[in-house]
């Protein structure tokens, strides 16, 4: 059934996120789905399936969100270093 497949994916995505601490974008690439799907899985579906896993994932997502400006700045720095 489709709902079972989605629930299985949500739990796999959550486990992967907790294990690796990866970003939504990186996780989406690994699982071959869109960023929106991963975000929906982790922020809306997971709390309905497993509240304790959702709390662990939320900490990682918040950390990644708070660090994204640093990663973006680092990527820009590397880009211009390659150009010059």
N, C-alpha and C positions, 0 to 999 in steps of 0.2 A: 504494500500500500504506500501511496505517496507520503502520507504523514509520517510513517515509520522511517522512510528514507530521509526525510528532512530532519527528524529528531536525531537520527544516527549522525547525520552530518553536523548538526549543531553541537552534539557532544564531542565529536572528533575535533571540530574547530576549536572548541573551548579547551580541550586537553592540549592541543598543539600550541595554542596561545599561552597557556600557563607554562608549558614545558619550555618554550623558546622565548617568550616575551616579545614575539614578533608584532609588527605593525599590521593594521588591517590590510593595507596594500600588499605587503609581503605574503600574508596569509591567503589572500585572494588568489595570488599567483600560484601558490602551492596547491590549493584545492581546485583551481581551474574555474572559479566563479568570480563574479564582480565584487567590487568593494562594497557596494550597497547591500548585496546579499550577506556578506560577512558581517557588516554592521547590524543589519536586521537580525541575523542569527544571534549575535552576541548581546545586543542591547534589548531586544524585545522577546525573542523566542526562548533564550536560555533561562531567564528568570522564571518563566512558567514551567520549565522542565526540571531545573536543578538550581535552587536558590543559593546554595553554598558555593557551587562552581561559579555562578554569576557574580558573586561578590569578589571572588579571586580575580576573575577576568576584568572586572570593573577597575580594580586597582592598576592592572597592567595597562588598560586602555587610557586611564587618566594620566599615568606616567608618560606613555607615548605621546599623548596629546600635549602635555606640558613641555615635552622635549622637542617637538617637531620644528619649532623655530630654530633651534640649535642645529638640527640635522639639515634643514633647508639652507641655513647660512654656510654650513660646512660644504654642502654640495656646490653652492655658488662659488665659494673660495676655490675649490678644486677645479671647477670649470674654467675660471679665469686664469688659474695657474697653468692649465694645459694650453690655453690659447697663447699666452705670452712666452 
